[in-house]
Amino acid sequence: MHVILGILSLKYISDRYDVGIKNLEKDGFSLIESVSKDEFYFHYKAFVVPKESH
């Protein structure tokens, strides 16, 4: 049960990252580096996920 909850949590974080990036691009920003991690979290409600983890 704990393994499945961990996997589902990681999947949710990864999916929210994708939505956040799409909204970031919609707002006119092209790269995640142009917005701080805190701004990305609070404004787009998503964590920054490294490419290796995504």
C-alpha positions as CSV (number, residue, x, y, z in Angstrom):
1,M,0.0,0.0,0.0
2,H,2.8,2.5,0.9
3,V,4.6,1.8,-2.4
4,I,1.5,2.5,-4.4
5,L,0.8,5.7,-2.5
6,G,4.3,6.9,-3.2
7,I,4.1,6.1,-6.9
8,L,0.7,7.8,-7.2
9,S,2.1,10.9,-5.4
10,L,5.0,11.1,-7.8
11,K,2.7,10.7,-10.8
12,Y,0.5,13.5,-9.5
13,I,3.5,15.8,-9.0
14,S,4.7,15.0,-12.5
15,D,1.3,15.7,-14.0
16,R,0.9,19.0,-12.1
17,Y,4.4,20.0,-13.5
18,D,3.2,19.4,-17.0
19,V,0.1,21.5,-16.5
20,G,2.2,24.2,-14.8
21,I,4.6,24.3,-17.7
22,K,1.8,24.7,-20.2
23,N,0.3,27.5,-18.2
24,L,3.7,29.1,-17.9
25,E,4.1,29.0,-21.7
26,K,0.5,30.4,-22.1
27,D,1.5,33.4,-20.0
28,G,4.4,34.2,-22.3
29,F,7.3,32.6,-20.5
30,S,9.3,30.1,-22.5
31,L,11.6,28.5,-19.9
32,I,11.2,27.5,-16.2
33,E,14.5,29.3,-15.5
34,S,12.8,32.7,-16.0
35,V,10.5,32.1,-13.0
36,S,11.8,31.1,-9.5
37,K,10.8,27.8,-8.0
38,D,8.7,29.6,-5.3
39,E,6.8,31.7,-7.9
40,F,6.2,28.5,-10.0
41,Y,4.8,26.7,-7.0
42,F,2.6,29.5,-5.7
43,H,1.3,30.8,-9.0
44,Y,1.0,27.6,-11.0
45,K,0.5,25.3,-8.1
46,A,3.2,22.8,-9.2
47,F,6.6,21.7,-8.0
48,V,9.6,21.9,-10.2
49,V,10.6,18.4,-11.4
50,P,14.0,17.8,-12.8
51,K,14.1,16.2,-16.3
52,E,15.8,13.0,-14.8
53,S,12.9,12.5,-12.5
54,H,10.2,13.4,-14.9
